[in-house]
Amino acid sequence: MKARTILLGTIVTLAAPLLSLAANIDRATITEVVNNVRVIEPASKKTSAAQVKQAFNAPNVLRTGPDSRAEMVSEDQTVTRVGQNTVFSFQPESREIDLQKGSILFQSPSGKGGGTIRTPAASAAVLGTTLVVTATQNGGFKVLLIEGKGRVKSGDGSVRTLAAGNMVYALPGGRLSNVFEFRLSQQVGASKLVSGFKKQLPSAGKIQAAIRQQELDLASGKALDSGLLASGSPNFAYKVDVARDTIVEQQSEPEVPVSPLAAAGTSDAIISAPNLDPERLFTTDGIPGAKLFGPEHRKNGVIDSALNPIQFIGSNILFDTPTVNLMPYVGHDLFQFLALNDVLFNQSVDLGHFNGQIQFLAGGTFQAPLGTSVMSDSERLTFIAVGSSISPDQPLPGDRNTLSLDVPLRLTDFSAKNTLGAVDMAAGQMELSAIRISAGTDATLYANQDILITGAGAQVGVSSPDGAADPSPLIPKGYSRLYASRAVLAGAQRDVILDHTATQGKFTQIVAGRAVKLNAVQLFDRSTNTTSPNGAPSTAPISGQPTVHIYGNELVAMNKVNFFASDVLVQSRTIALNNVNFKNGSRVLLESQIGTLAPNPNTGVPPIPGRVNFVRNVTYGGASAQSFVIQNGAAPTPAGPGIVIRPYRGTAPQP
């Protein structure tokens, strides 16, 4: 009888995905989490760290980082284990799985583990007892049966039956490869999906029995070890190399070396000295389609992308040095610190002078100890929790509207200062406490979901972000501070919530797709730095353009808010004001859906939807604000100082 040929193993690569779907997966419960595992809600793009005992519900997406994995168990006791660098989701009310990348093992006591697996270029129905599904670089996937029996059926009707140690490739175009046999002892021994969890698989005994049987067959000559290692294609195989994933037939193709760019993205970068590791630096040849962040950027007056960018790449990037020397890269338009996972600051860091733009891009998020400061003297200093759209070997999206922004940015007692240029922050969800931002031009915050900025009480000092120009005497201790020489811009698709926060710029704009909620907030323009709203009328000219513009699509609610600004515009369906003081001599435009002041102002009457509501203690220069209303309703609007209340008829600004 002819002996079977056995491949040494099918070691899963870093980017490979394994997948299985079990019955009642909508009620699967996460039972173990190792390192960086996140759950993403597609509709809201809200992301959160996966927790033990948490339900994983379709169509939520599970995303794991390097050396990270998770286990979940469904009602029928099917175990689903998720490998590192995996992105997948279950389709609701079906047995379909979308697998973008990564690795999953399924163990089902009924032999029905799996489902219809869909990768970017292939689809097949998969059933089995203990099996692994791994995405391959050609857009398809391979199925490995670890024990028991299995079956794979493709879209063209082809069927492959698998026994323990068998694998098959689902190829682009709906075809299946022949069945190949792999060395179980090699695969199981190298796989953290089998051995990298606290509890053994329920089928651990059966897996060991399958390994023993295959080894007996090898010893008796019933099977032969080919000395080849299987990879992402059934078309060729390499000589044995357990450090890489190879392929299946004897006619081997030339080995493709791992590119320096890919290698940099799979290992952590620790910056412990001012000079950067040159092996992690890549210029335009290694950055396909690199773009600058923002709706537009100009070079010599022309909208342009980065003409001469340079990237520093790592899986995680840790800053453990007080200074980073970017002077060797002066002349480049853009310097990007690109972490496929997290950007971490172990201490404050000064980036010195750089005549282009500096960006910190994180596929995960940012972490920093209390009191951390990041300083630069550059055209623009940017922090973006980019999320799942980040990849070292794919073009970066051109602006924030095409970024996934599906991860949070949470920082406490953190300072960002750019002496000459702008400061940007962007994320899916932004939660900042005791934040201090100082920009030589504009300070911009953007979130796909909410922006929440809070102060932190007396533990935060009163030091000004930029010295004497900041109105420190009027800002109590513990306030978060957003300072810009030109404009302070905060925009979110849902809510913007500021609590114990002060802003100052020539222009401040706060825009929310749903609601703006301000509590204990000081809003300054550059017309005055030392005069309280209750003081003498400002001598600063009224420009006719708002120096403070607040827009909330559904609601603007304010409590304990002081306007140190000469031109104020507030727009929303409903405006509700409590303990709000407008500056003496200022011009205030309040635009609501109906555009009239609600009855009984300043008497504590609950807000009326569609109107402007002076609920309690709304003043103008210290006196009751209703005495300074010069227009109430639709009418020709007079010029000059005072309060104008009228219907909103404009175009909603973009967050």
Summary of the structure (lengths in Angstrom):
residues: 655
radius of gyration: 29.8
end to end distance: 72.2
largest distance: 104.1
contacts: 2426
relative contact order: 0.06
helix: 9%
strand: 45%
